[in-house]
Amino acid sequence: MPALTHSMEKMMDLLCDPAFDAGTANPLKEINDLTDAIVQQLHDGMAASEIDEALAAAARRLSGVSPRGWFVALLLGVLVEYGGNPDITGGGLLAWFPRIADGCVAFYKRCAELLEGDREVAGAIAERAEQAQAEGAGYDLADYIREEGWEAVVKRCHDEINAENRHACRAQNCQMRYQLALMAHLSRSKQLRALARAKPEYLEKAWDLYGAMLGEGDLVVKMLRVQDDEPLLVLHPGERKGYAVRISGIAVNFELNLLIMQRLIGDPQAGWLTGDALDKDIADCEETFTAQYNLWNWPGLQPDGTVPDDGYGRNERREGESLAQAASRDWIWNEGVPADILRFDGTRVVLLGPPPYTRSFYGGRLFPHMEPEFVVEKKLTREEVDDCLKEIARAGRNG
């Protein structure tokens, strides 16, 4: 048996031992020594086949790892980053996610409850609320937690929660290491992302955790919403050009915007869009770019088949909505994700128009090891574009 696999087998023996979970055995020094040995072997150079064999040894026993041993996920992520196949252990790590998410949600909610009953905290909130009120703003417990930061809150509440709910503490203790490992696996495997999307429970749990953390920790949500092999129709009403595209592995719409500029701008006589094409891969775009288009959802199309030339919609204001919110209601925000883009007749549609103002943003990828795909499957004829725009405009009027 190769040394790497042997070390992993010994590691799994320790992590699956009921005595370790019960706390009657405490082999942390041996676990740390094994971890150091595995990392050193990786540094020394290992063939991918040897790494995969070690991952397979772990995968066979992941279901038997106790919550106390969930930290091993980070080591599996390291093996994947050194060239291991993420599909070997990815399914097992995903299976842990509901229990880890539930534990973390319970932990963060209990933190809020403990702080709410803490007189010192209540006094600090009252003092800050008074200051905020003088400035015409509000201030509550959520504001206090955001201002103090979760690290400080966790430190304050950990011991009390651990005495009440050991599972919640174990989940929170491994949360960051587990999420890093999960991102390492999912970003490298389209097959694994499909497995995750097939179980809506995972995304529901990720949203629950995002809410419990008061809007922090959204990377898992973004990853679980990544679209793969997703049809996309890109239409430029002004130039009467359109493209049937298939996308995969695009984390946020900043990346989509860059890919549109990179892949669709070219020789207008050859059917491409007018503009300044990007000549770099988005992974290498570590600089600031100026958006050449405003991206619209299909309801932003006007009855005449155009998008507003000033970049602002003509929507009537809804109750509680500002004028600016109404004008931008149909935008596809760069900060969003492709899964936010509305479908028309079953296909997500992006309308391109002039930007309302100069928009600059940095290039690069949110998940550096997730390879984005943007495949132009067809250039639409002018007649096809006109027909699409008529159908969309008709649906908008009827809506």
Rosetta blueprint (number, residue, H / E / L):
1 M L
2 P L
3 A H
4 L H
5 T H
6 H H
7 S H
8 M H
9 E H
10 K H
11 M H
12 M H
13 D H
14 L H
15 L H
16 C L
17 D L
18 P H
19 A H
20 F H
21 D H
22 A H
23 G L
24 T L
25 A L
26 N L
27 P L
28 L H
29 K H
30 E H
31 I H
32 N H
33 D H
34 L H
35 T H
36 D H
37 A H
38 I H
39 V H
40 Q H
41 Q H
42 L H
43 H H
44 D H
45 G L
46 M L
47 A L
48 A H
49 S H
50 E H
51 I H
52 D H
53 E H
54 A H
55 L H
56 A H
57 A H
58 A H
59 A H
60 R L
61 R L
62 L H
63 S H
64 G H
65 V L
66 S L
67 P H
68 R H
69 G H
70 W L
71 F L
72 V H
73 A H
74 L H
75 L H
76 L H
77 G H
78 V H
79 L H
80 V H
81 E H
82 Y L
83 G L
84 G L
85 N L
86 P H
87 D H
88 I H
89 T H
90 G H
91 G H
92 G H
93 L H
94 L H
95 A H
96 W H
97 F H
98 P H
99 R H
100 I H
101 A H
102 D H
103 G H
104 C H
105 V H
106 A H
107 F H
108 Y H
109 K H
110 R H
111 C H
112 A H
113 E H
114 L H
115 L H
116 E H
117 G L
118 D L
119 R H
120 E H
121 V H
122 A H
123 G H
124 A H
125 I H
126 A H
127 E H
128 R H
129 A H
130 E H
131 Q H
132 A H
133 Q H
134 A H
135 E L
136 G L
137 A L
138 G L
139 Y L
140 D L
141 L H
142 A H
143 D H
144 Y H
145 I H
146 R H
147 E H
148 E H
149 G L
150 W H
151 E H
152 A H
153 V H
154 V H
155 K H
156 R H
157 C H
158 H H
159 D H
160 E H
161 I H
162 N H
163 A H
164 E H
165 N L
166 R H
167 H H
168 A H
169 C H
170 R H
171 A H
172 Q H
173 N H
174 C H
175 Q H
176 M H
177 R H
178 Y H
179 Q H
180 L H
181 A H
182 L H
183 M H
184 A H
185 H H
186 L H
187 S L
188 R L
189 S L
190 K H
191 Q H
192 L H
193 R H
194 A H
195 L H
196 A H
197 R H
198 A L
199 K L
200 P H
201 E H
202 Y H
203 L H
204 E H
205 K H
206 A H
207 W H
208 D H
209 L H
210 Y H
211 G H
212 A H
213 M L
214 L L
215 G L
216 E L
217 G L
218 D L
219 L H
220 V H
221 V H
222 K H
223 M H
224 L H
225 R L
226 V L
227 Q L
228 D L
229 D L
230 E E
231 P E
232 L E
233 L E
234 V E
235 L E
236 H E
237 P L
238 G L
239 E L
240 R L
241 K E
242 G E
243 Y E
244 A E
245 V E
246 R E
247 I E
248 S E
249 G L
250 I L
251 A L
252 V L
253 N H
254 F H
255 E H
256 L H
257 N H
258 L H
259 L H
260 I H
261 M H
262 Q H
263 R H
264 L H
265 I E
266 G L
267 D L
268 P H
269 Q H
270 A H
271 G L
272 W L
273 L E
274 T L
275 G L
276 D L
277 A L
278 L L
279 D L
280 K L
281 D L
282 I H
283 A H
284 D H
285 C L
286 E L
287 E L
288 T E
289 F E
290 T E
291 A L
292 Q L
293 Y L
294 N E
295 L E
296 W E
297 N L
298 W H
299 P H
300 G H
301 L L
302 Q L
303 P L
304 D L
305 G L
306 T L
307 V L
308 P L
309 D L
310 D L
311 G L
312 Y L
313 G L
314 R L
315 N L
316 E L
317 R L
318 R L
319 E L
320 G L
321 E L
322 S L
323 L H
324 A H
325 Q H
326 A H
327 A H
328 S L
329 R L
330 D L
331 W E
332 I L
333 W L
334 N L
335 E L
336 G L
337 V L
338 P H
339 A H
340 D H
341 I L
342 L L
343 R E
344 F E
345 D L
346 G L
347 T E
348 R E
349 V E
350 V E
351 L E
352 L E
353 G E
354 P L
355 P L
356 P L
357 Y L
358 T L
359 R L
360 S E
361 F E
362 Y E
363 G L
364 G L
365 R L
366 L L
367 F L
368 P L
369 H L
370 M L
371 E L
372 P L
373 E E
374 F E
375 V E
376 V E
377 E E
378 K E
379 K E
380 L L
381 T L
382 R H
383 E H
384 E H
385 V H
386 D H
387 D H
388 C H
389 L H
390 K H
391 E H
392 I H
393 A H
394 R H
395 A H
396 G H
397 R H
398 N H
399 G L
